[in-house]
Amino acid sequence: MKQEQPLLNKPGLRVLQQDAVQLLKQLISTPSISREESKAADIVENFLREKNIPVFRHLNNVWATNKFFDSGKPTLLLNSHHDTVKPNAGYTIDPYSPIEREGKLFGLGSNDAGGCVVSLIATFLFFYTEENLRYNLMIAITAEEEISGLHGIESLLHNKEFLNVVGIVNADEPFKNIAAIVGEPTQMEMAISEKGLLVLDCTATGKAGHAARDEGENAIYAALNDIDWLRKYQFPKISKLLGPVKLSVTNIETENKAHNVVPSVCKFIVDIRVNELYTFDEILEIIRSHIKSEVKPRSSRLRSSLIEADHPLVKAGLSLGRKYYGSPTTSDKALMNFPALKMGPGDSARSHTADEFIFIEEINSGIELYIQLLKQLL
């Protein structure tokens, strides 16, 4: 595929870029903590309506299709999230004041993932009225990504109105002829795989007794034996993209507060980042066969994901000089049961930091590169 020439001289593109920055400033000015995103959803909805685009909304998820949507064509979903984490305590500026300085736009959510949100919207607008696309375009700006909530992209992918438009009878069917670009700050490189997240609640049991006498069975010691195995064990399958499975014990506690009582119960939490070579069931089977504590997974939703390197989206990115890699972080890509490429302007290292910012040029070049990427698929 032929690499596109720069598009900055194309009529209307500069306006799209300027509008994108102004929209991001509006979003920064509007608190949008996870589960409290309604006002940010209103801003996105109103912005699209002002462009005379019919808009759908499910909860705080806003979505639209290109003007000449054809259910007989494959669909490319452009998705990012408008929710944010709570402001970092180290902020030296107002997190809700969009301050532009030295080529940077500061504010909570500017980098994660506001820059991606407005860049994908601008890209959608660029192609909105094209009649001869080989594929449909959908834009979906969704909620609750930062907490992996149930009312974000997962809820939208089960919404009847959304499924009807895509041409799927119910969400239990495989999503065919659909792929996605998930906007997260990757410096516009291509994250083709992500580690899954498996959180385990573990309970070690013993028998209560008096600490001064040789009685009881200390549940803390039982937990420590299991934790020691977890600390030392190495899962043998190592991914070329994602590396080894990463396991960390992140919390340990007992309800016993008395100094002279041997506790009968000790609980601990295990955070596991799973590569694409293991299923969650396989991870659980290995752990349960080696430790004595009761093991309960909190959720099996955030599984590892992979879009193949020979997928048209990835090949299009490669033709534009983009590189692909495996991401250690989890996004809404994990909740999509169809090929999804994580890619967007900004830098993941800035996410959730104090005085968060994105470079204006990152937004401008991100829009241009998204457009070039989609043009490769025409």
matplotlib code that plots the C-alpha trace (Angstrom):
import matplotlib.pyplot as plt

x = [0.0, 1.2, 2.0, -0.2, 1.2, 0.7, -2.9, -2.5, -3.1, -6.5, -9.4, -11.2, -8.6, -7.1, -10.6, -11.2, -7.9, -8.8, -12.3, -10.8, -8.7, -11.6, -13.7, -11.0, -10.9, -14.6, -14.2, -11.3, -13.5, -16.2, -15.6, -16.1, -15.0, -16.0, -19.8, -20.2, -19.8, -23.3, -22.2, -19.2, -21.5, -23.8, -20.9, -20.0, -23.6, -24.2, -21.0, -22.1, -25.6, -24.3, -22.6, -26.0, -25.1, -27.9, -26.7, -27.6, -27.1, -27.2, -26.6, -23.4, -22.2, -22.6, -22.4, -23.1, -22.6, -21.4, -24.0, -24.1, -24.0, -24.6, -25.4, -24.0, -20.5, -18.0, -17.8, -14.9, -15.6, -13.7, -13.9, -12.4, -13.6, -14.5, -14.3, -11.3, -9.7, -9.9, -7.4, -3.9, -3.1, 0.1, -1.6, -0.1, -2.8, -6.6, -7.2, -10.3, -8.8, -7.6, -4.3, -2.4, 1.2, 4.4, 2.6, 1.0, -2.7, -2.9, -5.9, -7.3, -8.1, -6.2, -3.8, -5.9, -7.9, -9.3, -6.8, -7.8, -11.5, -11.3, -8.9, -11.2, -14.2, -12.3, -11.4, -15.0, -16.1, -13.5, -15.1, -18.7, -20.1, -18.0, -20.3, -17.8, -16.2, -15.5, -16.6, -18.9, -17.6, -19.0, -17.9, -18.5, -17.3, -18.0, -18.0, -16.5, -13.3, -11.1, -12.9, -13.7, -17.3, -20.4, -22.0, -19.4, -18.4, -19.6, -23.1, -23.1, -22.1, -25.2, -27.5, -30.3, -30.3, -26.6, -26.8, -29.6, -27.6, -24.5, -26.7, -26.3, -29.4, -28.0, -24.7, -24.1, -23.4, -19.9, -19.3, -18.5, -17.3, -16.4, -13.1, -12.1, -9.6, -9.5, -8.1, -5.6, -2.3, 0.3, 2.3, 0.4, 2.2, 0.1, -0.7, -1.9, -2.1, -2.8, -2.3, -5.5, -6.3, -7.2, -7.8, -8.0, -9.4, -7.7, -8.6, -6.3, -7.9, -6.6, -7.8, -8.1, -6.0, -4.2, -0.9, 0.8, 0.1, 1.0, -2.5, -4.4, -3.3, -2.2, -3.9, -1.3, 1.4, -0.7, -1.2, 2.5, 3.3, 1.0, 2.3, 5.8, 4.9, 3.1, 6.1, 8.6, 6.5, 7.2, 4.6, 6.6, 4.9, 6.5, 4.9, 7.0, 4.8, 3.7, 6.5, 5.8, 2.6, 3.1, 1.8, 1.8, 0.3, -1.0, -2.9, -3.0, -5.3, -6.9, -10.0, -8.3, -7.1, -6.1, -2.4, -2.8, -5.1, -3.9, -6.1, -8.3, -8.7, -6.3, -7.2, -4.9, -5.4, -3.4, -3.1, -2.2, -1.4, -2.0, -0.4, -2.3, -0.8, -2.9, -6.6, -7.9, -9.0, -5.5, -4.1, -6.6, -6.0, -2.2, -2.6, -5.3, -3.2, -0.3, -1.7, -4.1, -6.0, -9.4, -9.2, -12.0, -11.7, -13.4, -14.1, -13.2, -14.1, -10.7, -9.0, -5.9, -6.5, -4.7, -5.3, -3.2, -0.2, -1.6, -4.9, -5.6, -5.6, -2.2, -0.8, -2.1, -0.2, 2.9, 2.7, 2.7, 5.9, 4.1, 5.4, 3.4, 4.0, 2.3, 0.8, 1.1, -2.0, -5.6, -8.2, -11.7, -10.0, -10.3, -14.1, -14.4, -14.8, -13.6, -10.3, -9.3, -6.2, -5.2, -3.6, -3.8, -2.0, -0.4, 1.9, 0.8, 3.5, 1.6, -1.7, -3.0, -0.1, -0.3, -0.5, -1.5, -1.0, -0.9, 0.9, -1.3, 0.9, 0.2, -3.5, -2.9, -0.6, -2.8, -5.8, -3.7, -2.3, -5.7, -7.0, -4.0, -4.6, -8.3, -7.4, -5.2, -8.4, -10.4]
y = [0.0, 3.5, 5.8, 8.9, 12.4, 14.9, 16.1, 19.5, 21.3, 19.6, 22.1, 21.7, 19.6, 22.5, 23.5, 19.9, 20.1, 23.5, 22.3, 19.2, 21.3, 23.5, 20.4, 19.0, 22.2, 21.9, 18.3, 19.2, 22.0, 19.4, 16.9, 13.4, 11.0, 7.4, 6.9, 10.7, 11.3, 12.5, 16.2, 15.1, 12.8, 15.8, 17.8, 15.1, 14.6, 18.3, 18.7, 16.0, 17.3, 20.8, 19.1, 17.9, 14.3, 12.0, 10.8, 7.7, 7.5, 4.6, 5.7, 7.9, 6.3, 8.4, 6.9, 7.7, 6.2, 7.7, 9.3, 6.5, 3.6, 0.3, -2.8, -4.9, -3.5, -4.3, -1.8, 0.0, 1.2, 4.3, 4.1, 6.0, 7.0, 10.4, 9.4, 10.1, 9.1, 11.4, 14.3, 13.3, 15.0, 16.4, 18.8, 22.3, 23.7, 23.4, 20.0, 21.4, 24.5, 23.9, 25.8, 26.1, 26.8, 26.1, 23.9, 21.8, 21.6, 20.9, 19.4, 16.2, 13.7, 15.7, 12.8, 9.9, 9.9, 13.3, 13.7, 10.4, 11.2, 14.5, 13.1, 10.1, 12.4, 14.7, 11.6, 10.5, 13.9, 13.9, 10.8, 11.3, 12.3, 10.0, 7.9, 5.3, 3.9, 0.2, 0.0, 1.7, 4.0, 4.2, 6.6, 5.6, 7.7, 5.7, 5.7, 3.9, 2.7, 3.8, 1.5, -1.3, -0.6, -2.5, 0.6, 1.6, -0.1, -3.5, -2.2, -0.6, -3.8, -5.5, -2.6, -3.8, -0.5, -0.7, -4.4, -3.8, -1.1, -3.3, -6.2, -8.5, -10.3, -10.6, -10.0, -13.8, -14.1, -13.6, -10.0, -10.6, -8.0, -5.5, -4.2, -1.3, 1.3, 1.9, 5.4, 5.3, 7.3, 5.1, 7.9, 6.7, 3.3, 0.2, -1.9, -5.1, -7.1, -6.5, -8.5, -9.6, -8.8, -11.5, -10.6, -13.3, -13.1, -15.8, -17.0, -19.1, -20.8, -22.0, -22.3, -19.6, -19.9, -18.0, -16.5, -17.2, -21.0, -23.5, -23.8, -22.9, -22.9, -19.5, -18.6, -15.9, -18.5, -20.6, -17.6, -16.8, -20.3, -19.8, -16.3, -17.6, -20.1, -17.4, -15.1, -17.7, -19.4, -18.6, -19.5, -21.2, -19.8, -16.5, -14.3, -12.7, -9.6, -9.5, -11.3, -13.5, -13.7, -11.1, -12.1, -9.8, -10.2, -6.7, -7.0, -9.1, -8.7, -10.4, -9.3, -10.1, -7.0, -8.5, -9.0, -12.2, -14.2, -16.5, -15.7, -18.3, -16.5, -14.5, -13.0, -11.8, -10.4, -11.5, -9.2, -11.3, -9.8, -12.7, -13.0, -14.4, -17.8, -18.7, -18.7, -17.6, -21.2, -22.5, -19.9, -20.8, -24.5, -24.1, -21.9, -24.0, -27.2, -25.6, -23.6, -24.5, -21.2, -20.9, -19.0, -17.0, -14.9, -11.5, -11.3, -13.0, -10.1, -8.5, -11.2, -10.8, -9.7, -9.9, -8.5, -10.5, -8.7, -9.5, -7.8, -5.0, -2.3, -3.4, -3.7, -0.2, 1.1, -0.6, 0.9, 4.3, 3.6, 2.7, -0.1, -2.6, -3.9, -5.7, -3.4, -4.3, -2.1, -3.1, -1.0, -1.4, -3.5, -6.4, -6.2, -6.5, -9.9, -8.8, -7.5, -4.2, -2.1, 0.2, 3.4, 7.1, 10.4, 11.1, 9.2, 6.4, 7.5, 10.8, 9.0, 9.6, 11.9, 15.3, 18.3, 15.9, 17.4, 16.6, 18.4, 20.3, 18.9, 15.4, 16.0, 17.6, 14.8, 12.2, 13.3, 13.3, 9.9, 8.4, 9.8, 8.3, 5.0, 4.8, 5.9, 2.9, 0.8, 2.5]
z = [0.0, -0.9, 1.9, 1.9, 1.6, 4.5, 4.6, 6.3, 3.0, 2.5, 2.8, 6.1, 7.9, 9.8, 11.0, 12.2, 14.2, 15.7, 16.6, 18.2, 20.5, 21.5, 22.2, 24.4, 26.4, 27.0, 28.2, 30.5, 32.0, 32.8, 35.6, 34.3, 37.0, 36.3, 37.0, 36.9, 33.2, 32.1, 31.5, 29.4, 27.4, 26.9, 25.5, 23.0, 22.0, 21.5, 19.5, 17.0, 16.8, 16.0, 13.0, 11.9, 12.7, 14.1, 17.5, 19.5, 23.3, 25.7, 29.3, 29.1, 25.9, 22.8, 19.3, 15.6, 12.2, 8.9, 6.7, 4.1, 6.5, 4.7, 6.7, 3.9, 4.4, 7.2, 10.0, 11.6, 15.2, 16.5, 20.2, 23.2, 26.7, 28.2, 31.8, 34.0, 37.3, 40.3, 40.2, 41.5, 44.9, 43.4, 41.0, 41.1, 38.8, 38.6, 37.0, 35.4, 33.9, 30.3, 30.3, 27.0, 27.5, 25.5, 23.0, 25.8, 26.8, 30.6, 32.4, 33.8, 31.1, 28.4, 27.7, 28.9, 26.9, 25.8, 23.0, 21.6, 21.9, 20.0, 17.4, 16.6, 16.4, 14.0, 11.9, 11.9, 10.7, 7.9, 6.4, 7.5, 4.1, 1.9, -0.3, -1.5, 1.6, 1.4, 5.1, 7.5, 10.2, 13.7, 16.5, 20.1, 23.0, 26.1, 29.9, 32.9, 31.1, 34.1, 36.4, 33.9, 34.7, 33.4, 32.0, 29.4, 26.1, 27.4, 28.0, 24.5, 22.9, 24.4, 23.6, 21.2, 19.2, 18.7, 17.7, 15.2, 13.5, 13.3, 12.0, 15.0, 16.4, 19.9, 21.8, 22.3, 18.5, 17.3, 16.0, 12.3, 9.8, 12.5, 13.8, 16.1, 16.8, 20.5, 21.3, 24.2, 24.4, 22.6, 20.8, 17.7, 17.8, 17.5, 20.6, 19.0, 22.2, 25.8, 29.0, 30.6, 34.3, 36.7, 40.3, 42.9, 46.4, 48.5, 52.0, 54.2, 57.2, 60.5, 64.0, 66.6, 69.8, 72.5, 71.3, 74.7, 74.5, 71.8, 70.5, 67.4, 63.7, 62.6, 59.3, 58.6, 58.5, 56.1, 53.9, 54.0, 52.7, 49.8, 49.1, 49.1, 46.4, 44.4, 44.7, 43.4, 40.7, 37.1, 34.4, 31.7, 28.6, 27.7, 25.0, 22.3, 22.5, 26.2, 28.0, 31.0, 33.1, 36.0, 39.4, 42.4, 45.9, 46.6, 49.9, 53.0, 56.1, 59.0, 60.9, 64.1, 65.9, 69.3, 69.9, 71.8, 69.5, 66.8, 63.8, 62.2, 58.8, 56.7, 53.3, 50.6, 47.0, 43.9, 40.8, 37.7, 34.3, 31.9, 28.4, 25.4, 25.8, 28.9, 29.5, 32.9, 33.6, 33.0, 35.4, 38.0, 37.7, 38.1, 41.2, 42.9, 42.4, 44.3, 47.2, 50.0, 50.3, 48.8, 45.5, 44.1, 40.9, 41.1, 37.4, 34.1, 31.9, 31.2, 29.2, 27.2, 23.6, 20.3, 16.8, 14.3, 12.7, 9.2, 9.9, 7.4, 10.2, 11.4, 7.8, 7.1, 10.1, 9.1, 5.7, 7.4, 9.4, 12.6, 14.8, 16.8, 20.4, 23.3, 25.9, 29.7, 30.4, 30.0, 28.1, 26.7, 24.0, 26.4, 26.3, 22.5, 21.1, 17.7, 16.3, 17.9, 17.6, 20.4, 19.1, 19.9, 20.5, 23.8, 26.1, 28.5, 30.9, 31.5, 32.4, 35.9, 36.7, 38.4, 35.9, 33.1, 29.6, 25.9, 23.2, 20.7, 17.9, 19.1, 18.5, 15.1, 13.9, 15.5, 13.4, 10.3, 10.9, 11.8, 8.4, 6.6, 8.3, 7.2, 3.7, 3.4, 3.8, 1.0]

ax = plt.figure().add_subplot(projection="3d")
ax.plot(x, y, z, "-o")
ax.set_aspect("equal")
plt.show()
